[in-house]
Amino acid sequence: MSQNFRLPEILEIARSEGKVTVDGLAERFGVTVQTIRRDLTELAEAGRLERVHGGAVLPSGVSNIGYEDRRGLNEAAKAAMARACARQIPESASVFLNIGTSTEAVARALLHHRNLLVITNNMNVANILVANRDCEIIVAGGALRRSDGGLVGALTIRAIEQFKFDFAVIGCSALDVDGDLLDFDIQEVGVSQTIIRQARKTFLVSDASKFQRSAPARIASLSEVDSFFTDRPLPGDLSQRCADWGTAVEICGEGAP
């Protein structure tokens, strides 16, 4: 079967089953896994699917995809962005890391930093940084969201308001072409807005797939971010807007110039 026939059928399978796998599609169509990976990459670049480990899922608009699936998205890009972000954080600094797989990658990149104070509302970040004995960890309490280990709500906001940290490292679920950071959970949005207010500098870590997604709740604008770490050049005139706002943009990994 030619690619012109495979791609619409792959989309139909994704719509009916919620997810497609490389191995399952290769067997179904009688082609190699490399061929299917190319098909899924083409559909992802067109914004029709989102790649996850071992396959792809439909892009979401009003609800996020599963946390474990998000962990498998663009792992190499997240690691490259995390290393670049960590290089901008000196030792002996106070840092807030919020909820998300990209901020978890930054936590791993900070494992060899010394004399850090890390505040987080992400239980996964706290567990990662336990391995750094030269890092003091404070968990901002609140209502535990079991799906991703995040702490959200009014209690979390009140806890964050007790601090003024040197750096905030945040992620988002989507970015629109106007430079607005978007999310799905209104409680998490309130927490993220508080994090930005309490930070001396704010770093956004977000891969280019976020420009292909939409979410209903606005966190902030890139104009409120000091540095944006991503893996591909920004769409449209957003690079010029960031320059006008004074927002530094660092392209990391394979997409770097």
Salt bridges, closest charged atoms under 4 A:
GLU9 OE2 - ARG28 NH2 3.44
GLU12 OE2 - ARG15 NH1 2.74
ASP39 OD2 - ARG6 NE 2.58
GLU50 OE2 - ARG213 NE 2.64
GLU68 OE2 - ARG71 NH1 2.50
ASP69 OD1 - LYS19 NZ 3.47
GLU104 OE1 - ARG71 NH2 3.13
ASP134 OD2 - ARG114 NE 3.38
ASP148 OD2 - ARG145 NH2 2.63
ASP166 OD1 - ARG200 NH1 3.06
ASP178 OD1 - ARG241 NH1 3.63
ASP180 OD1 - ARG218 NE 3.09
ASP185 OD2 - ARG145 NH1 2.57
GLU188 OE1 - ARG145 NH2 2.62
ASP237 OD1 - ARG241 NE 3.52
